[in-house]
Amino acid sequence: MKINHDHPGDALTIGCPACIRKVERDQANAAWRDAPVRRCTWTFKAHNDRSLTFTLDVRVPAGVEPWEVDEWYCDLTGEAISDALAEARIDDDGAFYWACETIRCTIGPIVPEIVVSLQPDLFGGAA
């Protein structure tokens, strides 16, 4: 259902369904953007007992389910799947991918973020 959304100055309006959805979407985006980086592992198992695994360090908010991580990062996992298929030397990657029975994402531990400061300190070195 498409709701016309036309408020003066693009101001949010209390009770407007479109404004409520916008606020919810903005809050979800902020939760993912500000979440800690976690090491997540995707595992694919095919009917022929072959498996494929890859790991990505991605931001994951507290309390989300693995399927939510998989859905949120589906644009990143496509390239990782291709790289893992090439590394595993699976000849028919399309057949392997479509024959997959189980696709699982496991949320791992928090990965420490490396903070690099480009500000020089008062004594002439990098901070």
N, C-alpha and C positions, 0 to 999 in steps of 0.2 A: 504494500500500500504506500503510495507516494503522498506525502503531506506537503502542502504549500507552506513554505517557510519564509515569511517576509516581515521582518521586524525592522523598525527604523534604526539605522546605524548598526545593524547586525547584533543588537543587544539581546541577551538571553531573557526569556520571558517565563515567569513562573507558571507552571501548568501546561506549557506548550509541549506536546509529545515530541516534536522534532528537537526542541531545545533539550529535553530530558535525555534523548538518545545521544545528542552531541556531547553533553556533559559526561555521560557514562562512557562514551568512546574515548573522550579526552582523558578521563581518569584511568581507564584501562591502559591507554598508551603510556601515560606517565608512570604507572606501576611497573610496566615492563622496561621502560627506559631507565628507571632509577633502581632496578633490582640488582642484587649481587650477581656476579658472573659465576656460573656453575658449569662443571664439566658433565655434559650429557652424552649418552651413548645410544645410538640407534642400531638395532639388530634386525636383520631380515633373515628369515629361514624359508627356504624353498622346499618343495615336495621331495626333491632328490637328496635331502639331508645336507645340502650345501648351505652355508650361512655367510653372511656378509655383515661386517660391523664397522662403524666409523664413529668418531667422537668429535664434538664441536663444543667450544667454550662459548656459552651464550648467557644472556641475562634472563633470570628466572625469578619471578616474584614468589614470596612465601605462600604456601597453601595451594599452588596450582597443581593440577594433575598432569601426568606424563602426556596424555593425549592432547592437552592444551598446549604444551611445549611443542609437540610435533606439529600441531596445526599452526601455531604462531610463527614457527620457523620453516614452514614448508618451502618457502622461496630459497632458503639456504641449503636445505637438504638435497635438493635436486642435483646440484653441482657436486656435493659430497658423495652422493650415490654413484654418479658417473665416475668420479675419481677412484672410489673404492672398487668398482667393477673393473676398471682398467688395471688397477694394482693387483687384483685377484686373478687377472687374466681369464675372466669369464668370457668365452667366445660370443655367445649370443646374449648380450646384456638385456635386451628387450624381453626375451623369453624368460630369463631369470627373474627379472623384476615382476613380470605379470604372473609368474608361477609362485610368487612369495605367498606363504601361508600366514606367517606371523610377522608383523612389523611392530617393534616395541621400542619405546624410548625410555631410558632409565635416567632419572635425574641424579646426578652425582654431587660431590662436595663443592663447596665454594672455592673458587680459584682466586688467589690473591691478585689484586690488580696492581700493575706496576705504574706508579705515578712518576712521570718525567717532568721536571720543572725546567722551563726554558728561561727562567728569571736568573740573572747573575746575582751572586750574593754581594755583600758590601766589600768583600776583600778581593773581588775580581774573578773568582771561580764560579762555576755553575752551582746553583743551589740544589 
